Amino acid sequence: MAHVLDNPGWAALTGPHAHLAQVRGNVRRYRPDVSVFIGVPGDPGPDDWAAIASFAGPGGTIALTFDAPLPDGWQIVQNIEGVQLDGSAVRGEPFGEAVVLTPADVPDMLDLVARTEPGPFLPRTIEMGTYLGVRHEGKLVAMAGERLHPPGWTEISAVCTDASFRGQGLATRLVLAVAAGIRARGETPFMHASASNVNAIRLYEKLGFTLRARRLFRQVRAPG
């Protein structure tokens, strides 16, 4: 049987994150202001590609987390080689300086993301799970939180630190604090990272994450 992490977007959108999903046929996607991810139950057929195209819009782009041949008329915009990391050995630990971020913090979160570019983060991404942050003199300087939520697992994502505050271990402590919250629910943390981000992968491996799989993340353009 396939592991739930083999298709985490689909597992999340048909499970704990079903309330954040838009549905067309067999295809699920997060609401456009929540996340870029889309979920398909298996290898997509013609009806699935038609649903994906309707989500993208004519000539629009969309992010895919599965590797399947593209139908005629589709174009690859970007391929990103990635890794999936299993946090089964990560126990986590609290971080007293971290605060739980709320929708009122979203403007500061978007500003930090714009400065650090950890990956897609949208106005309602905070609804995907718990986000923790560190402030210095009122300014948000580091954060990490929860993204994909397949049953029994929660992805740690949006790990970022302002350039002026790097080297202080804030990312490490925030990842462990988010992991502690996931463990407290009886779930297991996992992560995705770009395969080229070797420094981040090395850090996560020191915290106990192990390579589970290599993944291909693609941005594609629909016909039209």
C-alpha positions in Angstrom: 0.0 0.0 0.0 1.1 3.5 -0.7 2.3 5.6 2.2 0.3 8.7 3.1 3.4 10.8 2.5 3.7 9.6 -1.1 0.8 12.0 -2.0 0.7 14.4 1.0 -1.3 17.1 -0.8 -4.1 14.8 -1.7 -4.1 13.2 1.7 -4.3 16.6 3.4 -7.0 18.0 1.1 -9.2 14.9 1.5 -8.4 14.7 5.3 -7.6 17.4 7.9 -7.5 20.2 5.4 -10.7 19.3 3.5 -12.3 22.6 4.7 -9.6 24.5 2.8 -10.2 22.7 -0.5 -11.8 23.6 -3.7 -13.1 20.5 -5.6 -13.5 19.8 -9.3 -14.1 16.1 -10.1 -11.4 14.1 -8.5 -9.0 17.0 -8.2 -8.6 19.1 -5.0 -6.7 22.3 -4.6 -6.2 24.7 -1.7 -8.1 28.0 -2.0 -5.9 30.4 -4.0 -5.1 32.7 -1.0 -4.2 29.7 1.2 -1.7 27.6 -0.7 -0.4 26.8 -4.2 -0.7 23.0 -3.8 -3.1 20.8 -5.7 -4.1 17.1 -5.0 -4.9 14.3 -7.4 -5.6 10.8 -6.2 -3.2 9.0 -8.6 -1.9 9.3 -12.1 -4.2 12.0 -13.6 -6.4 11.0 -16.5 -8.0 13.3 -19.1 -10.8 14.4 -16.8 -8.3 15.2 -14.1 -6.2 17.3 -16.5 -9.3 19.1 -17.5 -10.0 19.9 -13.9 -6.5 21.1 -13.3 -6.7 23.3 -16.4 -9.9 24.8 -15.1 -8.2 25.7 -11.8 -5.2 27.2 -13.7 -7.3 29.1 -16.2 -6.4 29.5 -19.9 -2.7 30.0 -20.2 -2.4 30.2 -16.4 0.2 28.5 -14.2 -0.2 26.0 -11.4 2.1 24.1 -9.1 2.1 20.3 -9.3 3.6 17.9 -6.7 3.3 14.8 -8.8 5.6 13.7 -11.7 3.5 12.6 -14.7 3.8 13.2 -18.4 2.1 16.5 -19.4 -0.7 16.3 -22.0 -0.4 18.1 -25.3 -0.5 21.9 -25.0 0.9 22.0 -21.4 4.3 23.6 -20.8 6.8 23.2 -18.0 7.6 26.6 -16.5 10.0 25.4 -13.7 11.2 22.2 -12.3 12.5 22.1 -8.7 14.2 19.0 -7.4 13.2 18.5 -3.8 13.6 16.2 -0.9 11.1 14.9 1.6 12.4 14.5 5.2 10.9 12.2 7.8 10.9 13.6 11.4 10.0 10.3 13.2 13.1 10.7 15.3 12.5 14.4 16.1 11.0 14.9 19.6 10.9 18.7 19.6 11.3 21.1 22.5 9.5 24.3 23.6 11.0 27.7 22.9 10.0 30.2 25.5 10.7 33.3 23.4 8.4 32.1 20.6 4.9 33.5 20.3 1.9 32.1 18.5 1.2 34.2 15.5 -2.4 35.1 14.6 -4.2 36.6 11.6 -3.3 40.1 13.0 0.4 39.2 12.4 -0.1 38.3 8.7 1.2 41.6 7.3 4.4 41.2 9.3 4.7 37.5 8.2 4.3 38.5 4.6 6.9 41.2 5.0 9.4 38.7 6.5 8.7 36.2 3.7 9.3 38.9 1.1 12.7 39.5 2.7 13.8 35.9 3.1 12.0 34.0 0.4 11.4 30.6 2.2 8.8 29.5 -0.4 5.1 30.2 -1.1 3.3 32.0 1.7 -0.1 33.7 1.1 -2.5 35.8 3.1 -4.4 32.8 4.5 -1.5 30.3 4.7 -1.7 30.8 8.5 -5.0 28.8 8.5 -3.1 25.6 7.6 -1.8 25.3 11.1 0.1 26.8 14.0 2.8 29.4 13.3 5.4 30.5 15.8 7.5 33.7 15.6 10.2 35.6 17.4 10.0 39.4 17.6 12.9 41.9 18.4 11.8 45.3 19.5 8.4 44.6 18.0 9.7 43.5 14.6 9.1 39.9 13.5 12.6 38.5 12.8 12.0 34.7 12.5 9.2 32.2 12.2 8.2 28.6 11.3 4.9 26.9 11.1 2.7 24.1 9.9 1.6 23.5 6.2 0.5 20.2 4.7 -1.4 18.0 7.1 -2.0 14.5 5.9 -3.5 12.2 8.5 -1.1 11.5 11.3 1.6 13.9 9.9 2.2 17.6 9.8 4.7 19.4 7.6 7.0 22.1 9.1 7.4 25.0 6.7 8.0 28.7 6.2 11.2 28.5 8.2 12.9 31.9 7.8 15.1 34.3 9.7 15.8 38.0 8.9 19.4 38.3 7.6 20.4 40.5 10.6 19.4 37.7 13.1 20.9 34.6 11.4 23.5 32.6 13.3 21.7 32.8 16.6 19.9 29.4 16.3 16.4 30.9 15.9 15.5 28.6 13.0 16.6 25.5 14.9 14.7 26.4 18.0 11.6 27.3 16.1 11.6 24.1 14.1 11.9 22.1 17.3 9.2 24.1 19.0 6.8 23.5 16.1 7.8 19.8 16.2 6.9 19.8 19.9 3.4 21.0 19.2 3.0 18.4 16.5 4.2 15.7 18.9 1.8 16.9 21.5 -1.1 16.1 19.2 0.2 12.6 18.7 1.4 13.3 15.1 4.8 13.1 13.4 6.6 16.1 11.7 8.0 16.0 8.2 9.5 18.6 5.9 10.2 19.4 2.3 13.2 21.3 1.0 14.8 22.2 -2.2 17.6 19.6 -3.0 19.9 22.6 -3.7 19.4 24.0 -0.2 22.2 21.8 1.2 22.7 24.1 4.3 19.1 23.8 5.4 19.0 20.0 4.8 22.2 19.6 6.8 20.6 21.6 9.7 17.4 19.5 9.6 19.4 16.3 9.5 21.3 17.4 12.7 17.9 17.8 14.3 17.0 14.2 13.5 15.2 14.4 10.2 16.1 11.7 7.7 15.7 11.6 3.9 12.5 9.7 3.0 12.1 10.5 -0.7 13.2 12.7 -3.5 10.4 14.8 -5.0 9.9 16.9 -8.1 8.0 20.1 -7.7 6.8 21.6 -11.0 5.2 24.8 -12.1 3.3 24.2 -15.4 1.3 26.4 -17.8 -2.1 25.3 -19.0 -3.1 25.4 -22.7 -4.6 28.6 -24.0 
